[in-house]
């Protein structure tokens, strides 16, 4: 029940945020779980479970081109889509976004960080969740 209310509220927020946009087809995707492997730095290799409470995506078809944005971002996280079901990142960190016909999505992300006190740390994370089709019209 709590999940249904949370998803409904979030969907309403999306409709308000994107009410000025006209997309032929859009999907609102919410991550439910994420895990990954971090390697490098002082800790060597270690597995992690990540908090995905703020990991929400909007998949849209803007001007005939599919793209996936994190909710609240102006830029596309996954901006090179070969179909409605498969997108990747043109440049920057490596990652793909895959959605099936049943509304389940998988997003992979690989990114790194380094500071003066910590040598380069690489992270490979996978998130899984559900997408719902939404209608946004002027």
Secondary structure, 3 states (H helix, E strand, C coil): CHHHHHHHHHHHHHHHHCCCCCEEEEEEEEEEEEEEEEEECCCCCEEEECCCCCCEEEEEEECCEEEEEECCCCCCCECEEEECCEEECCCCCEEEEEECCCCEEEEEEEEEECCCCCCCEEEEEEEEEEEEEEEECC
